[in-house]
């Protein structure tokens, strides 16, 4: 494998870890096949989810530990507009809604961190994020290659 081909693969892989929606289009522009595109974007997306999900959980643990060490009991519970918005979002969409929009629409870092914050104790959260990433990878790759064939022959 030559260096240029490896650079294309790595660029699609790393793009998939953070901005999943644009990765299949980039793969097409790089000349990768549909199977390569699905494999590389899925691998990159799963890598991004793994990093941001577990690192996000660790960060929230550190923040909570620091906050509870440094605040008195009266200061711990403050219900702000931000808290109300978070509760409203969680009640409106839930875990399944978050899982469905994370890879392509919300972005992998944001969706994974939100999932780690609110649904880390649910044993299905991480596997559902991974499954959603694979499904989005197949769907976006098929869509991208269909559009390419329709408009660019």
C-alpha positions as a Markdown table, in Angstrom:
| # | Residue | x | y | z |
|---|---|---|---|---|
| 1 | Unk | 0.0 | 0.0 | 0.0 |
| 2 | Unk | 1.5 | 3.3 | -1.0 |
| 3 | Unk | 1.7 | 6.3 | 1.3 |
| 4 | Unk | -1.0 | 8.3 | -0.5 |
| 5 | Unk | -3.5 | 5.5 | -0.2 |
| 6 | Unk | -2.7 | 5.2 | 3.5 |
| 7 | Unk | -3.1 | 8.9 | 4.0 |
| 8 | Unk | -6.5 | 8.8 | 2.4 |
| 9 | Unk | -7.6 | 5.9 | 4.6 |
| 10 | Unk | -6.3 | 7.6 | 7.8 |
| 11 | Unk | -8.0 | 10.9 | 6.9 |
| 12 | Unk | -11.4 | 9.2 | 6.4 |
| 13 | Unk | -10.8 | 7.2 | 9.6 |
| 14 | Unk | -10.0 | 10.3 | 11.7 |
| 15 | Unk | -12.8 | 12.3 | 10.1 |
| 16 | Unk | -15.2 | 9.5 | 11.1 |
| 17 | Unk | -14.2 | 9.8 | 14.8 |
| 18 | Unk | -15.4 | 13.4 | 15.0 |
| 19 | Unk | -17.6 | 14.4 | 12.0 |
| 20 | Unk | -19.1 | 11.2 | 10.9 |
| 21 | Unk | -21.6 | 12.7 | 8.4 |
| 22 | Unk | -18.9 | 13.9 | 6.0 |
| 23 | Unk | -16.8 | 10.8 | 6.1 |
| 24 | Unk | -18.5 | 8.8 | 3.3 |
| 25 | Unk | -18.3 | 11.7 | 0.9 |
| 26 | Unk | -14.7 | 12.1 | 1.7 |
| 27 | Unk | -14.1 | 8.4 | 1.1 |
| 28 | Unk | -15.8 | 8.7 | -2.3 |
| 29 | Unk | -13.6 | 11.7 | -3.2 |
| 30 | Unk | -10.6 | 9.7 | -2.1 |
| 31 | Unk | -11.5 | 6.8 | -4.5 |
| 32 | Unk | -12.3 | 4.2 | -1.9 |
| 33 | Unk | -14.8 | 1.4 | -2.6 |
| 34 | Unk | -18.1 | 1.0 | -0.8 |
| 35 | Unk | -16.9 | -1.9 | 1.3 |
| 36 | Unk | -13.7 | 0.0 | 2.3 |
| 37 | Unk | -15.8 | 3.1 | 3.1 |
| 38 | Unk | -18.2 | 1.2 | 5.4 |
| 39 | Unk | -15.3 | -0.6 | 7.1 |
| 40 | Unk | -13.2 | 2.6 | 7.6 |
| 41 | Unk | -16.1 | 4.9 | 8.6 |
| 42 | Unk | -17.5 | 2.3 | 11.0 |
| 43 | Unk | -14.0 | 1.7 | 12.6 |
| 44 | Unk | -13.4 | 5.4 | 12.9 |
| 45 | Unk | -16.9 | 6.0 | 14.4 |
| 46 | Unk | -16.5 | 3.2 | 16.9 |
| 47 | Unk | -13.1 | 4.5 | 17.9 |
| 48 | Unk | -14.5 | 8.0 | 18.4 |
| 49 | Unk | -17.5 | 6.6 | 20.5 |
| 50 | Unk | -15.2 | 4.5 | 22.6 |
| 51 | Unk | -12.8 | 7.4 | 23.4 |
| 52 | Unk | -15.4 | 10.1 | 24.0 |
| 53 | Unk | -17.9 | 7.8 | 25.9 |
| 54 | Unk | -15.4 | 6.5 | 28.4 |
| 55 | Unk | -13.2 | 9.6 | 28.6 |
| 56 | Unk | -16.4 | 11.7 | 29.0 |
| 57 | Unk | -17.6 | 9.5 | 31.9 |
| 58 | Unk | -14.2 | 9.8 | 33.6 |
| 59 | Unk | -14.3 | 13.6 | 33.2 |
| 60 | Unk | -17.7 | 13.8 | 34.7 |
| 61 | Unk | -16.6 | 11.7 | 37.6 |
| 62 | Unk | -13.7 | 14.1 | 38.3 |
| 63 | Unk | -15.9 | 17.1 | 38.0 |
| 64 | Unk | -18.5 | 15.6 | 40.4 |
| 65 | Unk | -15.8 | 14.6 | 42.9 |
| 66 | Unk | -14.3 | 18.1 | 42.8 |
| 67 | Unk | -17.7 | 19.8 | 43.0 |
| 68 | Unk | -18.8 | 17.8 | 46.0 |
| 69 | Unk | -15.5 | 18.3 | 47.8 |
| 70 | Unk | -15.7 | 22.1 | 47.4 |
| 71 | Unk | -19.4 | 23.0 | 47.8 |
| 72 | Unk | -21.5 | 23.0 | 50.9 |
| 73 | Unk | -24.7 | 21.0 | 51.1 |
| 74 | Unk | -26.9 | 24.0 | 50.5 |
| 75 | Unk | -25.0 | 24.9 | 47.3 |
| 76 | Unk | -25.2 | 21.4 | 45.7 |
| 77 | Unk | -28.7 | 21.6 | 44.2 |
| 78 | Unk | -29.4 | 24.6 | 42.1 |
| 79 | Unk | -32.1 | 24.3 | 39.5 |
| 80 | Unk | -31.2 | 26.6 | 36.6 |
| 81 | Unk | -32.5 | 27.1 | 33.1 |
| 82 | Unk | -29.8 | 24.9 | 31.8 |
| 83 | Unk | -30.8 | 22.1 | 34.2 |
| 84 | Unk | -34.4 | 22.4 | 33.0 |
| 85 | Unk | -33.4 | 22.2 | 29.4 |
| 86 | Unk | -31.3 | 19.1 | 30.0 |
| 87 | Unk | -34.2 | 17.4 | 31.8 |
| 88 | Unk | -36.6 | 18.4 | 29.0 |
| 89 | Unk | -34.2 | 17.0 | 26.4 |
| 90 | Unk | -33.8 | 13.8 | 28.3 |
| 91 | Unk | -37.5 | 13.3 | 28.8 |
| 92 | Unk | -38.4 | 14.2 | 25.2 |
| 93 | Unk | -35.8 | 12.1 | 23.3 |
| 94 | Unk | -34.5 | 9.6 | 25.8 |
| 95 | Unk | -31.7 | 7.1 | 25.1 |
| 96 | Unk | -33.2 | 5.8 | 21.8 |
| 97 | Unk | -33.5 | 9.3 | 20.4 |
| 98 | Unk | -30.0 | 10.1 | 21.4 |
| 99 | Unk | -28.7 | 6.9 | 19.9 |
| 100 | Unk | -30.5 | 7.6 | 16.6 |
| 101 | Unk | -29.1 | 11.1 | 16.1 |
| 102 | Unk | -25.6 | 10.7 | 17.5 |
| 103 | Unk | -23.4 | 9.6 | 14.7 |
| 104 | Unk | -24.7 | 11.6 | 11.7 |
| 105 | Unk | -26.7 | 14.5 | 13.1 |
| 106 | Unk | -25.4 | 15.4 | 16.5 |
| 107 | Unk | -21.8 | 14.3 | 16.0 |
| 108 | Unk | -20.0 | 11.5 | 17.8 |
| 109 | Unk | -18.1 | 13.6 | 20.5 |
| 110 | Unk | -21.2 | 15.4 | 21.7 |
| 111 | Unk | -23.5 | 12.4 | 21.5 |
| 112 | Unk | -21.1 | 10.1 | 23.2 |
| 113 | Unk | -20.4 | 12.6 | 26.1 |
| 114 | Unk | -24.1 | 13.2 | 26.6 |
| 115 | Unk | -24.8 | 9.5 | 26.6 |
| 116 | Unk | -22.0 | 9.0 | 29.1 |
| 117 | Unk | -23.4 | 11.7 | 31.4 |
| 118 | Unk | -27.0 | 10.5 | 31.4 |
| 119 | Unk | -27.0 | 6.9 | 30.4 |
| 120 | Unk | -23.7 | 5.4 | 31.5 |
| 121 | Unk | -25.4 | 3.1 | 34.0 |
| 122 | Unk | -27.6 | 1.5 | 31.3 |
| 123 | Unk | -25.7 | -1.5 | 30.0 |
| 124 | Unk | -27.1 | -1.1 | 26.5 |
| 125 | Unk | -25.9 | 2.4 | 25.9 |
| 126 | Unk | -22.5 | 1.7 | 24.5 |
| 127 | Unk | -23.5 | -1.3 | 22.4 |
| 128 | Unk | -26.4 | 0.7 | 21.0 |
| 129 | Unk | -24.1 | 3.6 | 20.1 |
| 130 | Unk | -21.8 | 1.2 | 18.3 |
| 131 | Unk | -24.7 | -0.4 | 16.4 |
| 132 | Unk | -26.1 | 3.0 | 15.5 |
| 133 | Unk | -22.7 | 4.0 | 14.1 |
| 134 | Unk | -22.5 | 0.8 | 11.9 |
| 135 | Unk | -26.1 | 1.4 | 10.6 |
| 136 | Unk | -25.4 | 5.0 | 9.8 |
| 137 | Unk | -22.2 | 4.0 | 8.1 |
| 138 | Unk | -24.0 | 1.6 | 5.8 |
| 139 | Unk | -26.8 | 4.1 | 5.1 |
| 140 | Unk | -24.6 | 7.1 | 4.5 |
| 141 | Unk | -22.3 | 5.1 | 2.3 |
| 142 | Unk | -25.1 | 3.7 | 0.2 |
| 143 | Unk | -26.6 | 7.2 | -0.1 |
| 144 | Unk | -23.3 | 8.8 | -1.1 |
| 145 | Unk | -22.5 | 6.2 | -3.7 |
| 146 | Unk | -26.0 | 6.4 | -5.1 |
| 147 | Unk | -25.8 | 10.2 | -5.4 |
| 148 | Unk | -22.4 | 9.8 | -7.0 |
| 149 | Unk | -23.7 | 7.3 | -9.6 |
| 150 | Unk | -26.8 | 9.4 | -10.3 |
| 151 | Unk | -25.1 | 12.8 | -10.8 |
| 152 | Unk | -21.5 | 12.0 | -11.7 |
| 153 | Unk | -21.8 | 8.8 | -13.6 |
